[in-house]
């Protein structure tokens, strides 16, 4: 994960200090990281990644769910990374039921709603195109729906992703508008590397590159000590991802069908998530 460490160091050394919505940050704009999946699964090794939380959230997105209670069920916990948003004072008056998060990521991926009321299953359509016309240049899924931003507990940070297929290999490029470099981005890298691997399996391709473009790439001042601790650590060998080879449909994956093997990270580094 030297690629990630280098970006962290670049922001600490040359970023611009700014006041943000939820705290002071040091930031740079429009940075890119490229991870070749042949080198191993890009899970953080300089601190422990909560891979179970990554997996459960991605399956939740794929289900098209907006219910934090369902995410708790998948993750087997009584709180999730979304619970603070579900319970936030700015959102609770809009929620339709306890745990409702509105028309967030998975809803947009699976039931994008047009102005005529017609819904679009973006993920299903992209997978079908990969099977039938893999050179299509419209292999895009977007979560940024301007007409529904006010119906979301949190507007999407990772806004859109696009696939590129060539010679039996599949790559994914994700664009993220707001990037919490210490807490969020390691999670996002792993999530989209996992999504790439799952889609590649169901369309019969080999996962190639997971590319992440970080627009507002920021480190909260409150996280500076944690970042310095992480930068003092040497990355270890990357783990390998195992997917149940019998799963051929994106909707059929379960928690038991996904695991990391040979994952030996350094201990976690705690830091507060700023909502």
Buried (B, 14 or more C-beta within 10 A) or exposed (E): BEBBBEBBEEBBEEBEEEEBEEEBBBBBEEBEBEBBBEEBBBBBBBBBBBBBBBBBBBBBBBBBBBBBBBBBBBBEBEEBBBBBBBBEEEBEEEBEEEBBBBBBBBBBBBBBBEEEEEEBBBBEBBBEBBEEEBEBEEBBBBBBBEEBEEBBBBBBBBBBBBBBBEEEBBBBBBBBBBBBBBBBBBBBBBBBBBBBBBBBBBBEBEBBBBBBBBBBBBBBEBBBEBBEBBEEBEBBEBBEBBBBEEBEEBBEBEEEBBBBEEBEBBEEBEBEEBE
